[in-house]
Amino acid sequence: MEHLKKLGDEALAAGHQLAVGVVDSSLIDKDAPFSPEVPLDLKKSMPDLMDRFAFVWPGSKPKDANPEDHAVWLLDNTAFRAPEDEETRKLLNLAPDSHPTWLVEYVAAYFIRNSGRDVSKFVGFIAEKLNIDGNDEGTMSLISHRLQPFLDTVLPNHLVQIKIQKTQEQTLGASSLQGISSQILPLNIEAKPVSVTSQPFASFPVVPPTAGISNTTAFAEPEGWAIISDIDDTIKITQTPSRIGILHNTFAEPQPKAVAGMPELYAHMDKALQQPAFFYLSASPYNLYPFLKDFRNSFYPHGTILLRDASWQNLGGLISSLTQGTQAYKAARIVHIHSWLPRRKLVCLGDSTQRDPEAYGESARRFPGWIHKIFIRKVTGIAGMDEKDKNSDERFEKAFEGLPRDLWYVFENPAELGEMVDELAGNSS
């Protein structure tokens, strides 16, 4: 009987995935234009996520999310002064008669709580790939915890009411087919605070701790410095060229490792550049937000974490997200940051494993004079990485073609950059 039940469950899951694929797949892809395809060889080697997307009846009205059944994450963000020029106001979809003091992009992720099935199967798969003893309860539990956001069904077509600094309420949503809502909202705050906090499920008197993640909004004036930083293999060891490295450092490493010397460099930049606005721009999927937020809080200055949409239904999508189409995704997000803070002076940091040099070079040519320095970490010693090609002078010269040679610098030891940061700070004073 147990065997028959298992077969029945598998048939239902396959039928659910087929229904979602037939009715919603093109719309899911449209909602996530920068979500990469999973290569066939990778898809065959990784398990499918049968229940990742919920079926949505066409034309159905949005519903309110509730903390008894759902989880909503509010991602940290950065508020900026509302622009006056018409071109930027149009880009931000501001009405002609709207003149708020502050604007901020609220991004929220919606899930059906504890809806992921067959967790043990996926944990076992990763443990086997990483040669982890199945009797190692601590590591198996860690893998299960990190996997849960990939297995829980996303919650489309829902709204959530949030409370901002315990005084204002706003409604977010409706969530997209991939369970994400993103919108620019006004903040009716006259004086500039250091930060404000927002909580989901404002209309509910009791919210279980596992039902939501609150966010912190930092405030950035138009002038000053800002940092755009990659995460994986720039400030955090991920080993993106290695599939096994990605799985290990994402799911089985108890404490994610910072790249040696980078926390000290970022602390120095925070002080020397007088608390710049930090943006951590990663190609990691949004399912990793709690994991990456904890990592940032442990090692680096507070800042907005910008993550990638995800429309795939196979665990191989995690690897594709980190390795496919990263230049177009990052360049598009940098356009948004420029629309928020066009008068800030930018420092960009990335690494040589993927397309950070190309994304930053493209952005520097698109916005002349906005980016004041680009630092690229030369990564070595990772299995599967073509170091000769990735770290070649020809690659960097092509990526930064047409830009001043002193705009960009390739480094191996972060200690090399301290004096350069001081020089930037001195030139701006």
Secondary structure, DSSP 8 states (H G I E B T S, - for coil): -HHHHHHHHHHHHHHHHHHHHHHHHHHHHHH-TT-----HHHHHHS-B-TTSS----TT---EE--TTTEEEEE--EEEEE---SHHHHHHTT--TT---SEEEEEEEEEEETT----HHHHHHHHHHHTT--TT-HHHHHHHHHHHHHHHS-B--SEEEEEEETTTEEEEE----TTSEEEEEEEE--SS--SEEEEEE-TT-S---GGGEE-EEEEEE-SSSEEEEE--BTTTB---TT-HHHHHIIIII-SS--B-TTHHHHHHHHHHHTTS-EEEEEEEEEGGGHHHHHHHHHHHS---EEEEE----SBTHHHHHHHHSSHHHHHHHHHHHHHHH-TTSEEEEEEETTTTHHHHHHHHHHHSTTTEEEEEEE-----TT--HHHHT-HHHHHHHTTTS-GGGEEEESSGGGGHHHHHHHHHHH-
